[in-house]
Amino acid sequence: MIQIQTKLKINDNSGIKIGQCIKIYKSKVGKIGDTILISAKKLRLNQKKKMKIIKGDLFKALIVHTTYQKKSTIGNLIKFDKNCIIILNNQNKPLGTRIFGPITSEFRKQKNFKILSLSSNIL
């Protein structure tokens, strides 16, 4: 579960390394598949020149991994080591071109096919 002021790892190649949650849309606590507002706290060194992202910029993001256990549709418990997100642009599409790590099958129900096509594994 993600709360306000939680530090999150970015799981794509958008140029941001670590972000901090500022606001959670539609609920008090963020779960897998929820949209949040983050602030960029740490940037990748080689991306500072390519992408014009400045430390402290605000972005929308989609929660992909949480350390909180969640029961899948099959009945298995899904738990990850870190809290990870994917950065979104203004049209709610991923800003990066690659997604690292597995993605849960909940994104198929939400019809986020662009995110499913960018990821390498689907749980």
Secondary structure by P-SEA (a helix, b strand, c coil): cccccbbbbbcccccccbbbbccccccccccccccccccccccccccccccccccbbbbbbbbccccbbbbcccbbbbbbccbbbbbbcccccccccccccccccccccccaaaaaaaccccc
